[in-house]
Amino acid sequence: MPHLFDRLTMRDLTLRNRIMMSPMCQYVAGADGRATDWHLVHYGSRAVGGVGLVMIEATAVESRGRISAGDLGLWNDEQIEPLARIARFCHEHGAAVGVQLAHAGRKAWSSDRGYGPETPVAPSAIPFDRDWRTPEALDDAGIDAVVTAFGEAAARVLEAGLDVIEIHGAHGYLVSTFLSPLANQRDDAYGGDHAGRVRLAERVTERIREVWPETKPLFIRLSCTDWADGGNEPSDAALFGRILRKRGVDLVDCSSGGVVANRPRVSPGYQVPFASCVRLEGEVPTAAVGLITRPEQADAIVATEQADLVALGRSLLRNPYWAHHAARSLGVATEWPASYRVIEGIPAYPER
């Protein structure tokens, strides 16, 4: 039976534990989309803090696909080295590194409700909510351009030396809106039933796999429910996961919501059942995320095989060393960085 601090091997990558830093936008990149010193310290400290996989925030594959003006990007080669610098540091401290490739679609420039310098795009010309800009419905050439952009960004991830790519297919961004019947009202090959709605995600997966080595894992984050009548439910996400695994996806990162403007009730571990459903029905490994805060809670998710990875967000913002503290709480030995272990004869983590 696996536990939180057991290793996890996917393809040729072995993680030192089952703890993943969830991708969380920092909104501090410049207009050039390059990672900054903030990103190096932010992600590097979680690697020092003991997580198994550091997942870098939503990183736009096109300039028009940024969630905000402060988003990271990988739409040109000048953006490679700042990410490579982060990867080198994290690797030095034992963590694997991934990046979430994203396109915000109709929710681009969200602080301005889509009213940015470039026209937002979507499967259908339906705005996210009242007072939001109406997006342009992508035609076949536009879809082809998006698929190409994901592939080119993936090639840059490879050059930067990262270990994992995650496709952002959740939260009402472009891939997510194609998957959801609430946002996708197309009557062509990219709309209608599950096979049509998943087609963009399939093409993106296949294009990334053309440049992303077979030795390296590929994830996708899905909104496992739209929290709205007529929208997707966990069984839909399980079906998408099953389809995409055949195209080269190794794990589904199970989140929810974002396609329509609503606020679901949340509670500790409220999305864990989605990861369990997708794992069982979709026959694909999963990551669980959502108000997971206690070591015992995280360990139980893995031990009961509800998910293969546990993704932490706010817990790691509050405490970069959550993994080390969790290990001590669970009675597992971990190695603190050499610089912290002994300072003038004082243990880095004093006994109680």
Buried (B, 14 or more C-beta within 10 A) or exposed (E): EBBBBBEBEBBEBEBBBBBBBBBBBBEBBEEEBBBBEEBBEBBBBBBBBBBBBBBBBBBBBBBBBBBBBBBBBBBBEEBBEBBBBBBBBBBEBBBBBBBBBBBBBBBBBBEEBBEBEEEBBBBBEBBBEEEBBBBEBBEEEEBEEBBEBBBBBBBBBBBBBBBBBBBBBBBBBBBBBBBBBBBBEBEEEBBBEBEBBBBBBBBBBBBBBEBBEEEBBBBBBBBBBBBBEEBBEBBBBBBBBBBBBEBBBBBBBBBBBBBBEEEEEEEEBBBBBBBBBBBBBBEBBBBBBBBBBEBEBBBBBBBEEBBBBBBBBEBBBEBBBBBBBBBBEBEBEBEBBEEEEEEEEEEBEEEE
